[in-house]
């Protein structure tokens, strides 16, 4: 017998406006040829043969120009037929969704900024009150900046979620919770949720309800109808619990508590392991948290769900399946499981190509995006020729679309990124002219993007770095130097705005440019004549090193900085030795000593020779520059580290002598007289020539010479 499923279509209810009925919406049930259309009152009626209450059915299409389903997963989802309960379909205007997203994003950015400033002020107060050391303060600053940037990367996805909230379905308390979250009143929202909801209790309640349903179904066929009703109640409670968990996730993330934010998404995912959206969002967040094992579990759950849905309703879910396959391709790059990364990416590419046959721009851009991922996989596995083929295909696709959308920053950003990758691929293949062409075009496009939206300035240093490498390879130093200046201008501005986050990286960049410049100037090449040294490049490079050194000193407490700090000092010492500037060499080598000592203390066996070499050389430099007390200190330390270093006595003996410690000096001289007499006498003459012997020590020196000659 024919039965009718009643229903109506409405627009999305917003905080300031109730949803309105929507006419002219086409609704098609899966398996039925003829669709129905909603009337002026938004109502529709679908005739279904041989259906009884509780029987399953699903929708195949809901369509109206200028609108989209507020909940796309309604398509293909199993629904329960009812001749009494109407089906409500909610649709939304993309323009309205975008406007709400922008509003919510702006508020979230404001909240994040306030939270950042409050945390920063607290850290500064703790430092002032001596509750934090300088090292702890700097570490906390970097951690805070990292959390702030991570939260900013999450804002768009959260805004998308809340922009789709149907306020018509919310009671007074839940309406207030959502408004508090959208307006940044997070403490109030958290307090309200805590009075209504316990995440652990929700998980237990959900598990017990599902187990009870399993028992009902197993007991008798005649109570299946009641089980269906109970299942509907469980699913409704699940959705309510899931929304509370997402709200708590939002609040935790805004407070930069990402571990707790992950726990809420984990709990939501476990409410229903078959819910692909909950699994996918938990996977993405875990991936950002570098919790790779957990991310993989959720990604694979989502993949299984999307495969099933795509088989049932391919026109709706194939796109989601393609996206999860692409996400898995990117995921498997991190643990370097390139075979799996390629397998999933190739499957995604096949789907993207199939979808692109509809000739829509978005489907073509999807093909380009997957090709870009495949390009990265090929480069990671040293398949440069294959990477060139796929990146050029991606470039051709995006180039055509970018011509039509010359002011769309999202399209231009994608075009610039792929253009940069084309240049990089040609560089790897030694095709430098073509590489330069694409790099410079990418740079021009990046500058255009900055004029449209200043935030895109973050793209420019990467392109400039590529060009610097290319110009260095081609010995195009003038062009190279222009790029260096532009990169440094951007990096210095970032460091000025946020020193703790960007100054350490600026220091490393300055060192890289300085050390490369010293080498290219040929200053350290002993086979090069002085007139062949590029003096301008040399002095510019020294300025970079000096600037880097100031920052290395400031951030020496950070784990990774001493490595660069040591290299910078070593290079400066080498330069000063080349010009016989022993005093500056002594100063910088003295600064090196505690860095070498720290490494020696961590690894005595591995660093003994390196540290002892430095001490021996530093002791000698101190003698040459008239600092006998320092020479004594470093000489004795060298012998403590490596007692076999007899040559150190050549420095230690005169250091003691010039300080008036005659007895100690004489003992060393006489003990080593047999093997080192000539060199000791030569050293004493050298000290005299350099006027390094104090008047008070002259008689001791002469007396010692006599003893050595006896």
C-alpha positions as CSV (number, residue, x, y, z in Angstrom):
1,X,0.0,0.0,0.0
2,X,1.1,3.5,-0.7
3,X,2.3,5.6,2.2
4,X,3.4,9.2,2.4
5,X,6.5,10.7,4.1
6,X,5.7,14.3,4.9
7,X,8.3,16.9,5.4
8,X,9.2,20.5,4.9
9,X,12.3,22.6,3.9
10,X,13.5,25.6,5.8
11,X,16.5,27.9,5.8
12,X,19.2,27.9,8.5
13,X,18.2,29.6,11.7
14,X,20.7,32.2,12.9
15,X,21.2,34.0,16.2
16,X,19.3,37.1,15.0
17,X,16.8,35.5,12.5
18,X,14.7,32.4,12.5
19,X,14.8,30.0,9.5
20,X,12.2,30.6,6.8
21,X,10.3,28.0,4.8
22,X,11.8,27.4,1.4
23,X,9.8,26.6,-1.8
24,X,10.9,25.2,-5.1
25,X,13.3,22.6,-3.6
26,X,13.6,19.4,-5.5
27,X,13.8,16.3,-3.4
28,X,14.5,12.8,-4.8
29,X,14.4,9.5,-2.9
30,X,16.9,6.9,-3.8
31,X,15.3,4.2,-6.0
32,X,12.5,6.5,-7.2
33,X,12.4,8.1,-10.6
34,X,10.1,11.0,-10.0
35,X,11.2,13.8,-7.6
36,X,8.9,16.1,-5.5
37,X,9.1,19.8,-5.1
38,X,8.4,21.8,-1.9
39,X,5.5,24.2,-2.1
40,X,5.1,27.8,-1.0
41,X,4.9,26.7,2.6
42,X,8.1,24.6,2.2
43,X,6.1,21.4,2.6
44,X,6.4,18.3,0.5
45,X,5.0,14.8,0.4
46,X,6.8,11.7,-0.9
47,X,4.8,8.7,-1.8
48,X,6.4,5.4,-1.0
49,X,4.9,2.0,-1.8
50,X,4.8,-0.9,0.7
51,X,6.4,1.1,3.5
52,X,5.6,0.9,7.2
53,X,6.8,3.0,10.1
54,X,10.5,2.4,10.8
55,X,11.4,1.1,7.4
56,X,14.6,2.5,6.0
57,X,15.0,4.9,3.1
58,X,17.5,7.5,1.9
59,X,17.6,10.7,-0.1
60,X,19.5,10.8,-3.3
61,X,19.2,14.5,-4.1
62,X,18.1,17.8,-2.5
63,X,18.6,20.8,-4.8
64,X,17.7,24.5,-5.2
65,X,19.7,27.1,-7.0
66,X,21.5,29.5,-4.6
67,X,21.3,27.1,-1.7
68,X,23.1,24.0,-0.3
69,X,22.2,21.4,2.2
70,X,23.3,22.6,5.7
71,X,24.2,19.0,6.5
72,X,25.5,17.3,3.3
73,X,25.6,13.9,4.9
74,X,21.8,13.9,4.9
75,X,22.2,12.5,1.4
76,X,22.6,8.7,1.5
77,X,22.1,8.5,5.3
78,X,19.6,5.8,6.4
79,X,16.3,7.5,7.5
80,X,13.3,5.9,9.1
81,X,10.0,6.2,7.4
82,X,7.1,7.7,9.5
83,X,3.6,8.6,8.4
84,X,3.4,10.8,11.6
85,X,6.8,12.5,12.1
86,X,7.7,14.9,9.2
87,X,11.3,15.1,7.8
88,X,12.9,18.5,8.2
89,X,15.4,19.5,5.6
90,X,17.6,22.6,6.4
91,X,19.3,24.5,3.6
92,X,21.7,27.5,3.7
93,X,22.8,30.3,1.4
94,X,26.5,30.0,0.7
95,X,26.8,33.8,1.0
96,X,25.2,33.7,4.4
97,X,27.5,30.9,5.5
98,X,30.5,32.8,4.3
99,X,29.4,36.0,6.1
100,X,28.9,34.1,9.3
101,X,32.2,32.4,9.0
102,X,34.0,35.7,8.6
103,X,32.2,37.2,11.6
104,X,33.1,34.2,13.8
105,X,36.7,34.1,12.5
106,X,37.2,37.7,13.4
107,X,35.8,37.2,16.9
108,X,38.0,34.2,17.4
109,X,41.1,36.1,16.3
110,X,40.3,38.8,18.8
111,X,39.8,36.2,21.6
112,X,43.1,34.5,20.6
113,X,44.9,37.9,20.7
114,X,43.5,38.7,24.2
115,X,44.5,35.2,25.5
116,X,47.9,35.7,24.1
117,X,48.4,39.1,25.6
118,X,47.1,37.9,29.0
119,X,49.5,34.9,29.0
120,X,52.4,37.1,27.9
121,X,51.6,39.6,30.7
122,X,51.5,36.8,33.2
123,X,54.9,35.5,32.1
124,X,56.4,38.9,32.3
125,X,55.1,39.3,35.8
126,X,56.5,35.9,36.8
127,X,59.8,36.9,35.4
128,X,59.7,40.2,37.3
129,X,58.8,38.4,40.5
130,X,61.7,35.9,40.0
131,X,59.2,33.1,39.8
132,X,60.7,32.3,36.4
133,X,64.4,32.3,35.3
134,X,65.3,34.0,32.1
135,X,65.7,30.6,30.4
136,X,62.2,29.5,31.6
137,X,60.7,32.8,30.4
138,X,62.2,32.5,26.9
139,X,61.1,28.8,26.6
140,X,57.6,29.8,27.8
141,X,57.4,32.6,25.2
142,X,58.3,30.3,22.4
143,X,55.8,27.7,23.6
144,X,53.1,30.3,23.8
145,X,53.8,31.6,20.3
146,X,53.7,28.1,18.9
147,X,50.3,27.5,20.6
148,X,49.0,30.8,19.3
149,X,49.9,30.0,15.8
150,X,48.5,26.5,16.0
151,X,45.2,27.9,17.3
152,X,45.1,30.4,14.4
153,X,45.4,27.5,12.0
154,X,42.3,25.9,13.5
155,X,40.0,28.9,13.5
156,X,38.7,28.5,9.9
157,X,37.5,25.0,10.5
158,X,35.8,25.9,13.8
159,X,34.1,28.9,12.2
160,X,32.8,26.6,9.5
161,X,31.2,24.4,12.2
162,X,29.5,27.2,14.0
163,X,28.3,28.9,10.9
164,X,26.2,25.8,10.2
165,X,24.5,25.7,13.6
166,X,20.7,25.8,13.3
167,X,19.6,28.1,16.1
168,X,16.0,27.1,15.6
169,X,16.8,23.7,17.1
170,X,18.4,25.0,20.3
171,X,16.8,25.5,23.7
172,X,17.5,28.6,25.7
173,X,20.6,27.2,27.4
174,X,22.2,25.7,24.3
175,X,21.4,28.9,22.4
176,X,23.3,30.9,25.0
177,X,26.3,28.4,24.9
178,X,26.6,28.8,21.1
179,X,26.3,32.6,21.3
180,X,29.0,32.7,24.1
181,X,31.3,30.7,21.9
182,X,30.7,32.8,18.8
183,X,31.2,36.0,20.8
184,X,34.3,34.8,22.6
185,X,32.8,34.5,26.1
186,X,34.5,31.1,26.6
187,X,34.5,30.9,30.4
188,X,30.7,31.5,30.4
189,X,30.2,28.8,27.7
190,X,32.4,26.4,29.6
191,X,30.5,26.9,32.8
192,X,27.1,26.3,31.2
193,X,28.3,23.1,29.5
194,X,29.7,21.7,32.7
195,X,26.3,22.1,34.4
196,X,24.7,20.0,31.6
197,X,27.3,17.5,30.4
198,X,30.0,15.1,31.5
199,X,32.2,13.7,28.7
200,X,33.0,10.5,30.6
201,X,29.4,10.0,31.5
202,X,28.4,10.6,27.9
203,X,30.7,7.9,26.6
204,X,29.5,5.4,29.3
205,X,25.8,6.2,28.7
206,X,26.2,5.8,24.9
207,X,28.0,2.5,25.3
208,X,25.3,1.1,27.6
209,X,22.5,2.2,25.4
210,X,24.0,0.5,22.3
211,X,24.6,-2.7,24.3
212,X,21.0,-2.7,25.4
213,X,19.9,-2.3,21.8
214,X,22.0,-5.3,20.8
215,X,20.3,-7.4,23.5
216,X,16.9,-6.2,22.4
217,X,17.5,-7.2,18.8
218,X,18.9,-10.6,19.8
219,X,16.0,-11.4,22.1
220,X,13.0,-11.4,19.8
221,X,11.9,-10.2,16.4
222,X,8.7,-8.8,17.7
223,X,10.4,-6.0,19.6
224,X,12.4,-4.7,16.6
225,X,10.0,-1.7,16.3
226,X,10.8,-0.6,19.8
227,X,14.5,-1.1,19.1
228,X,14.2,1.2,16.1
229,X,12.6,3.8,18.3
230,X,15.3,3.4,21.0
231,X,18.0,3.7,18.3
232,X,16.5,7.0,17.1
233,X,16.7,8.2,20.7
234,X,20.3,7.1,21.1
235,X,21.3,8.8,17.9
236,X,19.6,12.0,18.9
237,X,21.5,11.9,22.2
238,X,24.7,11.1,20.4
239,X,24.4,14.2,18.3
240,X,23.7,16.3,21.3
241,X,26.7,14.9,23.2
242,X,28.8,15.3,20.1
243,X,28.0,19.0,19.9
244,X,28.9,19.5,23.6
245,X,32.2,17.8,23.0
246,X,33.0,20.0,20.0
247,X,32.1,23.1,22.0
248,X,34.5,21.9,24.8
249,X,37.1,21.2,22.1
250,X,36.7,24.8,20.8
251,X,37.1,26.3,24.3
252,X,40.1,24.2,25.1
253,X,41.8,25.1,21.8
254,X,41.1,28.8,22.4
255,X,42.9,28.5,25.7
256,X,45.8,26.8,23.9
257,X,45.2,23.5,25.8
258,X,45.6,21.3,22.8
259,X,45.9,18.0,24.7
260,X,42.5,18.5,26.2
261,X,41.1,19.7,22.9
262,X,42.3,16.4,21.4
263,X,40.7,14.4,24.2
264,X,37.3,15.9,23.5
265,X,37.6,15.1,19.8
266,X,38.7,11.5,20.7
267,X,35.6,11.1,22.9
268,X,33.3,12.3,20.2
269,X,34.9,10.0,17.7
270,X,34.4,7.0,20.1
271,X,30.7,7.9,20.5
272,X,30.2,6.5,17.0
273,X,33.2,5.0,15.2
274,X,31.2,4.9,12.0
275,X,30.6,8.7,11.9
276,X,33.0,9.7,9.1
277,X,33.0,13.4,10.0
278,X,33.9,12.8,13.6
279,X,36.7,10.4,12.7
280,X,38.1,12.8,10.0
281,X,38.2,15.8,12.3
282,X,39.8,13.8,15.1
283,X,42.4,12.5,12.6
284,X,43.3,16.0,11.2
285,X,43.7,17.4,14.7
286,X,45.8,14.4,15.9
287,X,48.0,14.8,12.8
288,X,48.6,18.5,13.7
289,X,49.5,17.4,17.2
290,X,52.0,14.9,15.7
291,X,50.1,12.0,17.3
292,X,50.7,9.9,14.3
293,X,49.4,6.5,15.5
294,X,46.2,8.0,16.7
295,X,45.8,10.1,13.5
296,X,46.2,6.9,11.4
297,X,43.5,5.1,13.3
298,X,41.0,7.9,12.7
299,X,42.0,8.4,9.1
300,X,41.5,4.7,8.3
301,X,38.1,4.7,10.1
302,X,37.0,7.7,8.1
303,X,38.3,6.1,4.9
304,X,36.3,2.9,5.5
305,X,33.1,5.0,6.1
306,X,33.6,7.2,3.0
307,X,34.2,4.1,0.8
308,X,30.8,2.7,1.9
309,X,29.0,6.0,1.4
310,X,30.6,6.6,-2.0
311,X,29.4,3.2,-3.1
312,X,25.9,4.0,-2.0
313,X,25.7,7.6,-3.2
314,X,28.7,8.3,-5.4
315,X,27.5,11.7,-6.7
316,X,27.6,13.0,-3.1
317,X,30.4,11.2,-1.4
318,X,33.1,10.5,-4.0
319,X,34.5,14.0,-3.4
320,X,34.8,13.3,0.3
321,X,36.4,10.0,-0.4
322,X,39.0,11.7,-2.7
323,X,39.8,14.2,0.0
324,X,40.4,11.6,2.7
325,X,42.6,9.6,0.3
326,X,44.6,12.8,-0.3
327,X,44.9,13.5,3.4
328,X,46.2,9.9,3.9
329,X,48.8,10.6,1.2
330,X,50.0,13.6,3.1
331,X,49.9,11.7,6.4
332,X,52.1,8.9,5.2
333,X,54.8,11.4,4.2
334,X,55.5,12.1,7.8
335,X,56.6,8.6,8.8
336,X,58.2,8.3,5.4
337,X,56.0,5.4,4.3
338,X,56.2,6.5,0.8
339,X,54.7,3.4,-0.7
340,X,51.4,3.9,1.1
341,X,51.5,7.6,0.4
342,X,51.8,6.9,-3.3
343,X,49.1,4.2,-3.2
344,X,46.5,6.5,-1.7
345,X,47.5,9.5,-3.8
346,X,47.3,7.5,-7.0
347,X,43.8,6.4,-6.0
348,X,42.8,10.0,-5.2
349,X,44.2,11.1,-8.6
350,X,42.2,8.5,-10.5
351,X,39.0,9.8,-8.8
352,X,39.9,13.4,-9.3
353,X,40.5,12.8,-13.0
354,X,37.1,11.0,-13.3
355,X,35.4,13.9,-11.5
356,X,37.1,16.5,-13.7
357,X,35.2,15.2,-16.7
358,X,32.4,17.4,-15.6
359,X,34.7,20.3,-16.6
360,X,34.0,22.3,-13.4
361,X,36.9,24.5,-12.3
362,X,36.8,23.1,-8.7
363,X,37.2,19.5,-10.0
364,X,40.2,20.6,-12.1
365,X,41.8,22.3,-9.2
366,X,41.3,19.1,-7.2
367,X,43.3,17.3,-9.9
368,X,46.1,19.9,-9.6
369,X,46.2,19.6,-5.8
370,X,46.6,15.8,-6.0
371,X,49.3,16.1,-8.7
372,X,51.2,18.5,-6.4
373,X,51.1,15.9,-3.7
374,X,52.3,13.2,-6.1
375,X,55.1,15.6,-7.2
376,X,56.2,15.8,-3.5
377,X,56.2,12.0,-3.2
378,X,58.3,11.6,-6.4
379,X,60.8,14.1,-5.2
380,X,61.0,12.4,-1.8
381,X,61.8,9.1,-3.6
382,X,64.4,10.7,-6.0
383,X,62.1,10.3,-9.1
384,X,62.8,13.8,-10.5
385,X,61.8,13.1,-14.1
386,X,58.4,11.8,-12.9
387,X,58.0,14.8,-10.6
388,X,58.6,17.2,-13.5
389,X,55.8,15.5,-15.5
390,X,53.1,15.8,-12.9
391,X,54.0,19.3,-11.6
392,X,53.9,20.6,-15.2
393,X,50.4,19.0,-15.7
394,X,49.3,20.7,-12.4
395,X,50.7,24.0,-13.6
396,X,48.9,23.9,-16.9
397,X,45.6,23.3,-15.1
398,X,45.9,26.1,-12.6
399,X,47.3,28.6,-15.1
400,X,44.2,28.5,-17.2
401,X,41.9,28.9,-14.2
402,X,44.1,31.7,-12.7
403,X,43.7,33.7,-15.9
404,X,40.0,33.8,-15.3
405,X,40.3,34.7,-11.6
406,X,43.2,37.1,-11.7
407,X,42.0,38.8,-8.4
408,X,41.0,35.7,-6.4
409,X,43.7,35.3,-3.7
410,X,42.9,31.7,-3.1
411,X,43.4,30.7,-6.7
412,X,46.5,32.9,-7.1
413,X,48.0,31.5,-4.0
414,X,47.7,28.0,-5.4
415,X,49.0,29.1,-8.8
416,X,52.1,30.7,-7.2
417,X,52.8,27.7,-5.1
418,X,52.7,25.3,-8.1
419,X,54.8,27.8,-10.2
420,X,57.4,27.8,-7.4
421,X,57.5,23.9,-7.5
422,X,58.0,23.9,-11.3
423,X,61.0,26.2,-10.8
424,X,62.4,24.0,-8.1
425,X,62.0,20.9,-10.3
426,X,63.9,22.5,-13.2
427,X,66.6,23.6,-10.8
428,X,67.1,20.0,-9.7
429,X,67.3,19.0,-13.3
430,X,70.0,21.6,-14.0
431,X,67.7,23.6,-16.3
432,X,68.6,26.9,-14.6
433,X,67.2,29.4,-17.2
434,X,63.8,27.8,-17.1
435,X,64.0,27.6,-13.3
436,X,64.7,31.3,-13.0
437,X,61.8,32.1,-15.3
438,X,59.3,30.3,-13.1
439,X,60.8,31.5,-9.9
440,X,60.7,35.2,-10.9
441,X,57.1,34.8,-12.2
442,X,56.2,33.2,-8.9
443,X,57.8,36.1,-7.0
444,X,55.9,38.7,-9.1
445,X,52.7,36.8,-8.4
446,X,53.5,36.7,-4.6
447,X,54.0,40.5,-4.6
448,X,50.6,40.9,-6.3
449,X,49.1,38.7,-3.7
450,X,50.5,40.8,-0.9
451,X,48.8,43.9,-2.4
452,X,45.5,42.0,-2.3
453,X,46.0,40.5,1.2
454,X,49.1,41.4,3.2
455,X,49.1,38.1,5.0
456,X,50.5,36.4,1.9
457,X,53.9,38.0,2.6
458,X,54.7,34.7,4.3
459,X,55.0,33.1,0.9
460,X,57.8,35.4,-0.3
461,X,60.9,34.2,1.7
462,X,60.5,30.7,0.3
463,X,60.6,31.9,-3.3
464,X,63.4,34.3,-2.6
465,X,65.5,31.5,-0.9
466,X,65.0,29.4,-4.1
467,X,66.2,32.3,-6.2
468,X,69.2,32.9,-3.9
469,X,70.3,29.3,-4.3
470,X,69.8,29.5,-8.1
471,X,71.8,32.8,-8.5
472,X,74.6,31.5,-6.3
473,X,74.8,28.4,-8.5
474,X,75.0,30.6,-11.6
475,X,77.4,33.1,-10.0
476,X,74.8,35.9,-10.5
477,X,75.8,37.7,-7.3
478,X,74.2,41.0,-7.9
479,X,70.8,39.4,-8.4
480,X,71.5,37.1,-5.4
481,X,72.3,40.0,-3.2
482,X,69.0,41.8,-4.1
483,X,67.1,38.7,-3.1
484,X,69.0,38.5,0.2
485,X,68.2,42.1,1.1
486,X,64.5,41.5,0.4
487,X,64.4,38.3,2.5
488,X,66.2,40.1,5.3
489,X,63.8,43.0,5.2
490,X,60.8,40.6,5.6
491,X,62.5,38.6,8.3
492,X,63.7,41.6,10.3
493,X,60.1,43.0,10.2
494,X,58.8,39.7,11.6
495,X,61.5,39.7,14.2
496,X,60.7,43.3,15.2
497,X,57.0,42.5,15.6
498,X,57.6,39.2,17.5
499,X,61.2,38.9,18.7
500,X,60.9,35.7,20.6
501,X,59.3,33.8,17.8
502,X,61.4,35.1,14.9
503,X,64.8,36.4,16.1
504,X,66.4,33.0,16.5
505,X,65.5,32.0,12.9
506,X,66.7,35.4,11.7
507,X,70.1,34.8,13.4
508,X,70.5,31.5,11.6
509,X,69.6,33.1,8.3
510,X,72.1,35.9,8.8
511,X,74.8,33.3,9.6
512,X,74.0,31.4,6.5
513,X,74.3,34.5,4.3
514,X,77.4,35.6,6.1
515,X,79.3,32.3,5.9
516,X,78.3,31.8,2.3
517,X,79.5,35.3,1.5
518,X,82.9,34.8,3.2
519,X,83.5,31.7,1.2
520,X,82.4,33.3,-2.1
521,X,84.6,36.4,-1.5
522,X,87.6,34.0,-1.6
523,X,88.9,35.7,1.5
524,X,89.8,32.4,3.2
525,X,91.4,30.9,0.1
526,X,95.2,31.1,0.8
527,X,95.9,30.4,-2.9
528,X,94.1,33.6,-4.0
529,X,96.0,37.0,-4.3
530,X,94.7,39.8,-2.1
531,X,93.6,41.9,-5.0
532,X,91.3,39.0,-6.2
533,X,89.4,39.0,-3.0
534,X,85.9,40.6,-3.3
535,X,86.3,43.1,-0.5
536,X,82.7,44.5,-0.7
537,X,81.2,41.0,-0.3
538,X,83.6,40.2,2.5
539,X,82.6,43.3,4.6
540,X,78.9,42.8,4.0
541,X,79.2,39.2,5.1
542,X,81.1,40.2,8.2
543,X,78.2,42.6,9.1
544,X,75.8,39.7,8.7
545,X,77.9,37.6,11.1
546,X,78.2,40.3,13.6
547,X,74.4,40.8,13.6
548,X,73.9,37.1,13.9
549,X,76.3,36.9,16.8
550,X,74.3,39.4,18.8
551,X,71.2,37.3,18.4
552,X,73.0,34.0,19.1
553,X,74.2,35.4,22.4
554,X,70.6,36.5,23.3
555,X,69.1,33.0,22.6
556,X,72.1,30.8,23.6
557,X,69.8,29.1,26.1
558,X,67.6,27.5,23.3
559,X,68.6,23.9,22.6
560,X,69.4,24.3,18.9
561,X,71.2,27.7,19.0
562,X,74.6,26.7,20.5
563,X,75.3,24.7,17.3
564,X,75.0,27.9,15.1
565,X,76.5,30.1,17.8
566,X,79.7,27.9,17.8
567,X,79.9,27.9,14.0
568,X,79.6,31.7,13.9
569,X,82.4,32.2,16.5
570,X,84.6,29.7,14.8
571,X,84.3,31.4,11.4
572,X,85.0,34.9,13.0
573,X,88.1,33.5,14.7
574,X,89.3,32.1,11.4
575,X,88.8,35.4,9.7
576,X,90.7,37.3,12.4
577,X,93.6,34.8,12.3
578,X,93.8,35.4,8.5
579,X,94.5,39.1,9.1
580,X,96.7,38.5,12.2
581,X,94.1,40.2,14.5
582,X,95.1,38.2,17.5
583,X,93.2,40.3,20.0
584,X,89.8,39.8,18.4
585,X,90.7,36.2,17.8
586,X,91.3,35.9,21.6
587,X,88.1,37.6,22.5
588,X,85.9,35.4,20.2
589,X,87.8,32.2,21.1
590,X,87.3,33.0,24.8
591,X,83.6,33.2,24.1
592,X,83.8,29.8,22.3
593,X,85.4,28.1,25.3
594,X,82.3,27.6,27.5
595,X,80.3,26.4,24.4
596,X,83.0,23.7,23.8
597,X,83.1,22.9,27.5
598,X,79.4,22.2,27.6
599,X,79.7,19.8,24.7
600,X,82.7,18.1,26.3
601,X,80.7,17.7,29.6
602,X,77.9,16.0,27.7
603,X,80.2,13.7,25.8
604,X,83.8,13.6,27.3
605,X,85.1,10.8,25.1
606,X,83.7,12.2,21.8
607,X,84.6,15.9,22.5
608,X,88.0,15.5,24.4
609,X,90.2,16.2,21.4
610,X,88.1,19.1,20.1
611,X,87.9,20.8,23.5
612,X,91.6,20.3,24.3
613,X,92.6,21.7,20.9
614,X,90.7,24.8,21.5
615,X,92.1,25.3,25.0
616,X,95.7,24.7,23.8
617,X,95.3,27.2,20.9
618,X,93.5,29.7,23.1
619,X,96.3,29.6,25.7
620,X,98.8,30.4,23.0
621,X,96.7,33.3,21.7
622,X,96.4,34.7,25.2
623,X,100.2,34.7,25.5
624,X,100.7,36.3,22.1
625,X,98.3,39.1,23.1
626,X,99.8,39.7,26.5
627,X,97.3,37.9,28.8
628,X,99.5,35.5,30.7
629,X,97.0,34.9,33.5
630,X,94.4,33.7,31.0
631,X,97.0,31.7,29.2
632,X,97.8,29.9,32.5
633,X,94.1,29.2,33.1
634,X,93.5,27.7,29.7
635,X,96.7,25.9,29.6
636,X,96.1,24.1,32.9
637,X,92.5,23.3,31.7
638,X,93.9,21.8,28.5
639,X,96.2,19.5,30.5
640,X,93.4,18.5,32.9
641,X,91.3,17.5,29.8
642,X,94.2,15.7,28.1
643,X,97.4,15.2,30.2
644,X,99.3,13.9,27.2
645,X,99.5,17.3,25.5
646,X,103.2,18.2,26.2
647,X,103.2,21.1,23.8
648,X,100.9,23.0,26.2
649,X,103.9,23.4,28.5
650,X,105.5,25.7,25.9
651,X,102.7,28.1,26.7
652,X,102.1,27.4,30.4
653,X,105.8,27.9,31.4
654,X,106.2,31.5,30.1
655,X,102.7,32.4,31.3
656,X,103.8,31.5,34.8
657,X,107.1,33.2,34.4
658,X,105.7,36.5,33.2
659,X,103.4,36.6,36.3
660,X,106.3,36.2,38.6
661,X,105.6,32.6,39.4
662,X,109.3,31.7,38.9
663,X,109.4,28.4,40.9
664,X,106.4,26.9,39.0
665,X,107.8,28.1,35.7
666,X,111.3,26.8,36.4
667,X,110.1,23.4,37.3
668,X,108.2,23.1,34.0
669,X,111.2,24.4,32.0
670,X,113.7,22.1,33.5
671,X,111.3,19.0,33.3
672,X,111.0,19.6,29.6
673,X,114.4,21.0,28.9
674,X,115.7,17.9,27.1
675,X,113.0,17.8,24.3
676,X,111.8,21.4,24.2
677,X,114.8,23.5,25.1
678,X,115.2,25.2,21.6
679,X,111.5,26.0,21.2
680,X,111.3,27.4,24.7
681,X,114.2,29.7,24.1
682,X,112.8,30.8,20.8
683,X,109.5,31.6,22.5
684,X,111.2,33.7,25.1
685,X,113.0,35.7,22.4
686,X,109.6,36.2,20.6
687,X,108.0,37.6,23.8
688,X,110.9,40.0,24.1
689,X,110.6,41.2,20.5
690,X,106.9,41.8,21.0
691,X,107.5,43.8,24.3
692,X,105.3,41.3,26.2
693,X,107.8,40.8,29.1
694,X,107.0,43.1,32.1
695,X,109.9,45.0,33.5
696,X,109.4,43.1,36.8
697,X,109.9,39.8,35.0
698,X,112.9,40.6,32.9
699,X,115.5,39.3,35.5
700,X,113.5,36.1,35.9
701,X,113.5,35.6,32.2
702,X,117.3,36.1,31.9
703,X,117.9,33.8,34.9
704,X,115.7,31.1,33.3
705,X,117.6,31.4,30.0
706,X,120.8,30.6,31.8
707,X,119.4,27.6,33.5
708,X,118.2,26.3,30.1
709,X,121.6,26.8,28.6
710,X,123.5,25.1,31.4
